[in-house]
Structures are given as C-alpha cells and as structure tokens.
C-alpha cells in the first residue's frame, strides 16, 4: 500500500483551518478575530495545495 503523506497533511491542514474559523467566531476581539480568520485562510490554501500535489503524484 502506497503512503500518501500529502493527503494526510492536507486533511490535517483542513482540520486546522476549521478550528481557526471556529476560534475566530468565538473570540470577542475584532483584531484577534481577523487574525484567526487570516490564519484559517492560509491553512485552507495549504490544504488545497497538498491535495493538488497528492493528485499530481498519482
């Protein structure tokens, strides 16, 4: 069975993005909220790139 590290990393990045979005909605500070949402966007982009790289290796 072939290991797919990019798939696993992509899934973890997507879960981290979801966690940061939830943390952004929970927080009361506006500055911190935008920071969490910004980090979530970066994690989501990283997840998409990892999924793309996983697909291109097949």
SVG drawing of the C-alpha trace seen along z (x, -y; Angstrom):
<svg xmlns="http://www.w3.org/2000/svg" viewBox="-19 -45 23 47">
<polyline fill="none" stroke="black" stroke-width="0.4" points="0.0,0.0 1.4,-3.4 1.6,-6.0 0.2,-9.4 1.8,-12.0 0.4,-14.9 -3.1,-13.6 -2.7,-13.3 -1.1,-16.7 -3.9,-18.2 -6.5,-16.7 -4.7,-18.0 -4.4,-21.4 -8.1,-21.5 -9.0,-20.5 -6.7,-23.2 -8.4,-25.7 -11.8,-24.7 -10.6,-25.0 -9.2,-28.5 -12.5,-29.6 -14.4,-28.4 -12.0,-30.1 -12.4,-33.3 -16.1,-33.3 -15.9,-32.5 -13.5,-35.4 -14.8,-38.8 -11.8,-40.9 -12.0,-42.2 -8.3,-42.2 -7.9,-38.7 -10.9,-37.6 -9.3,-38.8 -6.1,-37.2 -7.7,-33.8 -9.6,-34.1 -6.4,-35.0 -4.6,-32.0 -7.5,-29.8 -7.4,-31.0 -3.6,-30.2 -4.3,-26.7 -7.0,-26.2 -4.7,-27.3 -2.1,-24.9 -4.6,-22.1 -5.7,-22.7 -2.1,-22.7 -1.4,-19.5 -4.5,-17.9 -3.3,-19.1 0.2,-17.7 -1.2,-14.4 -3.4,-14.2 -0.4,-15.0 1.7,-12.2 -0.7,-9.5"/>
</svg>
